[in-house]
Amino acid sequence: MASGASAVEASTPEATAAFDAWVKSFRPKAMDAGIGSSTFDAAFKQVTPDPEVVALDQRQPEFTTYIWDYLDKQITAERVQQGQSLLRSNDALFQRLERDYGVDRHVLTAIWGIESQYGSEIGKRYVIRSLATLANDGRRKTYAENQLLAALQMLQNDRVPREQLVGSWAGAMGQTQFIPTTYLAYAADGDGDQKRDIWNSSADALASAANYLKEANWQRGGRWGLEIRVPAPFDYALADLSIKKSVAEWQWLGVIGASEPIPPQIASLQASILLPAGYRGPKFLVLDGYRAIRRYNPSTAYALAVALLADRYAGKGRIVQPWPTDDPALNNAADIQRLQQKLTDRGYNPGTIDGIIGDRTQQAIRAYQKDHQLPQDGYASKSLLARLEQ
């Protein structure tokens, strides 16, 4: 396997010498960015390349997880119960965070739970070593160097102790898994001790997440959205995050709540319809709160997991509409490339044939669906690929 070979190679004296040469070449960049020589030298003292980081970076999964399986993994009864218990025991903290930042406590708790299992799984790798390994390896050079400079600023300006600067193999840190640039921009002091300790202080970690979501345009007192039903027939071309209408306009088009009435107080807010698994699957009316969660992590599955876990803390039920498990989305690059090629062959333009379902590919799917009198949901399903290959 490639990852195994890379791990062996990274352990050789030649690889270590190459890493040391890279550190030496990076030093002037750090100095130009305002990092003092003493900070740099202390940060890199006895640092060697981490072969496991290289292996993890190269170990790309062949298949992505179906969204319903991902949600089942993230939203467990145990996680819901633990989150509800923490909400009760930290009520004063959450009252203060909601007052200061206006972000819903259930959403903050969901991020806390998914990112680090409520602070119990924060990663143990020295971030400087991980990021330097990634930068030297070259696959994520720009990302890693930018994050490395930010991590050095944390050591120098925030006086974060070296032994505290630990995280995941990609440099995500603390109970809310902030990368260094995010830490510098959004980390907050939630317990009043004049530190931004997202590793050991739950108050700091949650305040930091609240600050991030506030800056990502979470509306005070707002919500992320809700599951809905749509009338038949319905123009699924409207179900696109780029299309916004007021909630009242969606209601005029026949949209209703799936398990609860649409609250009248959100009637004037702008919303979009989200179809994470096509027109046969669950449908959601999403507000700016959902978009704020997407800023935290752009994955649709992640954002929905946070949103639905938050609802479960608040005592709401499960999704009403079943997932279309008999017609899942394409979940590997090879099949998606075949889909993109078939669309191209038929005169539709999915953009670069890269194995990634982006906006261009979804637009091409919708155009094909329109021409063939199919619901225009843009869903890259296995049945769609089979139809194109006939």
N, C-alpha and C positions, 0 to 999 in steps of 0.2 A: 504493500500500500504506500501511496505517496507520503502520507503523514508519517508513517513509520520511518521511511527513508530520510525525511526531513529532520525527524527527531534525532536520528543517529548522526546525521551530518552536522546538526547544530551543536552536538556534543564534542566534536573533534577540536584539537588544538588550532587547526586552520580556521574553523568557524569562530572560535573565541578570539583569535587574532584579528579576524575581519570585523568582529563586533567592537573590539577595542579601538580599531582604526576609525570605525564609524563614530564612536563616542568622541574621539579626538576631533573629528571633522565637525561634529555638531556643537562643540563647545563655543566657537565664535558666534554661531547663530543665537545661542542662549545669552551670550554676553551682549549682543546687539539688542536683544529683547529686554535688557535690563536685569538679567539674572547675575548676581554677584558670583565671583569665582569661588568663594568659600561655600556658598549654597550649592553650586554645581558640584564641586568636588565632594562635599559631604553626601550629596544625593547619590552620586555614582560610586562611592567607595565600595570596593569589593563586589560590584554588580557584574554579573555574567549573563550571557544570553540564556533565556528560558526555553528549552526545546519543547516543553509541553505547550507553550503559547503558540509556537509555530505550528505544531500538530493540530491544535484546536482551531486555529485560523484556517487551515487548509482542509479541515474535515467538514466540508459542506454537505448537508443532508441531501440525499438523492430525491427524497420525497418530502414535501411539506405536509404538515398535519391538517386534516380536514377541520374546518372551523368548529363543527359540533364536538369533535373529539378534544380540541383545544379547550373549548369552554367547559367541557366535563372535567378536564384535568384541573382547571383553574378554579372552578366554582364547586367546591366540595362541601359536604355538610360540616366537616371538621373545621374548614377555613371559615365558613359562615358563623359557626358557633363561637370560634375563638375571636373573630372580629367583633361580634356583638358583645362579648364579654369585655373586650378592650374598650369599646365605645362607652360602656357603662362605667368602667373603672377610671377612664380618663375624661369624664364628662366636662370637668372644669377646663381642661386643656382644649378640648374641641370647642367649647363655648368661646374661649378666647380667640382661637384661630378663625372661627366663623365671624366673630366681631371684627378682627383685624384685617382679614383677607376676603371674606365673603364667599368662601368656597365650602361646598357641602361636606360635612364631616364623613358621610358614608363613602363618598368618592375618594377622599384622602385615605381612609382606612383601606379601601380596596387596592389602591396603589401600593400602600404599605404592605399589604398581604401578598400581592402578586410579585412585587419586586424583591422582597426579602423574607417572606414568611414572618412578617411583623418583627423584623429586625434580627431574626435568628440565623439568617443565611446571607451574609454580606460580602463574602469572598475573602480570601486570605493571601492573595498574591500581592507582592510589593509593586505598586502601580508604576513606579519609575522603571523597574526591570521589565515589566510586561510591555509598556509602551515603547521602550527603547528596543526591545526585541522585535516588535512589529515594524518599527521604523527602519531598522537595519535589514529586516527580511524583505521589505520593499513593496509588499502587496498592499499595505495600507499606509504608505510612507507619509503622505500629506496629513491624513487624519492623525496618525500617531505622533508626528512631530508637533502639530498644533496642540494636541492634548498634553504632550510632554512639557512643552513650554508653560502651559497653564498649571500643570502639577508642580513644576519648579516654583512658579509664583505662589502657589499654596504653601509650599515649604518656607519661602522667603518672606512673603508679606502677611499671610494668615498665621504664620508660625505653627502650622500643623506639624506635629512630631513625625519624624520619618517612620517610626514603627507603627504609627496610626494610618499611614497612607497605603491602605490595602484595599483590594477590590477584586473584580473579575479579571479574566485573562485579557479582556478588551479595554480595561481601565474604568469600568463602572464601579462606583464607590458608595458605601454606606447603606442605610436602611431604605433609601429611596433610589439607589443606584444612579447617582449623578456622575456623568463624566466630568473631567476637570474644568472644561470651559463652562459647563452648566453650573458647576459649583461656584466658580468665580462670579458669575452673573446673577445667580438666584438664591444661593444658600443663605439661610436666615438664622438668627439667634432666637429660638423659641422659648428658652428658659431663663433669659436675662443674665447669663453669666459672661456676656461679651465674647462668646466663642460661637463658631458655626460647626458644631461637632455632629455631623450627620451619621457617624459611626456608633457612638455611644449614647447619644441623647435622642430619644424618640421625639421629644418636643422640637428639637432643632430640625430633625429630618422631616417631620410633618409640616412645620412652618415653612421649610424650604420648598416642599411640594406645593403647598398652598400659594406661596409667592410665585412659583413658576406658573401655576394655572391661572392665577389672577392676571399676570402679565400676558398670558396666552388668551385673554379676553373671556375668562369665565365671568359670567354676570352674577353680581351679588344676589343671593337668594334664588339663583336659577337652578335648572335641572338639565340633565343631558338629553332627555327625550323620553319616548315610550314606544312600546309595540303597538302597531295599528293594524286595522283591516282596511282594504280598499274595495270599492264597488266593482262589479263585473258588468260590462267591460271597463277596463282601465287602461289609460295610455302609459305604459311602463317606460316610455321614452322620458317621461317626467321624473322618473326615479333615478336621479343623478345628483351627486353632491354639489355639482356646479350650478344646479337649479334651485333657487330659493324662492319661497313664497311665504306669506304670512300664514300662521296656523289657521286663521279664519278662512283664508283662501283654500287651503287644503280641505278644510271641513266642507266648504261649499262644493268641492269636487267629489265629496262623498266619503272622505277619510274619517274613520272613527277609531276610538281606542279599542284594542283587542281584549283587554281584561279590566279596563277602568275607563271612565269617561275622560275625554280630553279636558284638562283643567281650564276654566274660562279665563283665568289670569294670564295664560300664555297666548291668548288668541292673537295678539298683535305682534308676537315675536316671529322672526324669520326662521324658517325651518326647511329641511330637505328630506327626501325619502331615501332611505338606505335599504338596499336589497343585497345582503351579504351572500345569499345563496340562490339568487334568481327569483323569478316571480312566484315559484311554487313554495319557497321557503318563508321564514319569518320576515316581516316588514317592520321598519322602524321609522318614526318621525324624529329626526335628530335636530337639536338646537345648537347654539354656539357652545354649550357645555361639552357636547360630544366632540366638536372641533378642537376645543382646548385639550381634551384628553388625547386626541390625535397628534397634537403638538408635542405632547410628552413622549409619545411613541406612535409613529405613523401607521402602524399595523391595524387594519380593521378588526382583526380577531382580538388583539390586545385591548383596543378601545372598548369593544363590546364586552369583553370580560370584566373590565373595570366597571363599566356602567351597570351590567347585570348583577355583578357581585354587590355593588353598592345598593341596588334595589333589594337584594335578598337581606342585607343587613337591616333594611328599613321595614322588613316584614312582607314585602311583595312576593308574589308567586313566580313560578317558572314561566318560560316562554309558552305561549298558547299554541302557535302554529308549529307543526312538526317540521323538522329539517328534511330536505329531499335526499335522504341517504341512498336512494336508488339511482340518483343521478348527480354524483359529486362533481365538484370543480376539478379541472385538470390540476394535478399537484406535483408535476415534475417538468423540468425544463425541456426535455426531449419532446413530450407531448404538446407542450405549449408552442414550441417551434414548429411542429407539424401543423398545428392550427393556424399559426401566423402565415406559414407558407401556403396553405390551402386558401386562405383568405386573399393573399397576394395573387395567387394563380387565377382567382375568380374576379380580379379587378378591384378588390378592396385594399385599402392601405393601412396595415397595422403598424407602420413604422418599421424600425429595425427588428429583424427576426432574432430576438435575443432570449427567448424563453421566459420573458417576464410579462405579466398582464398589467400593462399600464393604460393610461388614458387613450392613447392612439389605438391600441388593440381593442379596447372596449368600444370605441367609436366605430371601428371597422365591423365588429360583431353586430352592433346595433344597426348599421347600414345593411348588412346582410339579412338580418332578421326582418327589417322593414321591407326589403325587396321580396321576401318569401312569406310575407303575412304571418310572421311569428311574433310573439310578445317581445318587445324591444327592451329586454332587461340587461343586455350586455354580459350575460353570464357565460363564462368560458367552461362549459360543462363537457363531460365525456360524450353525452349524446349529441352535442353540437359537432364535436370533432368527427364522430361516426357519420353524421349526416354529410359533412363536407367531404368525407373520404369515399362516399358512395359513387 
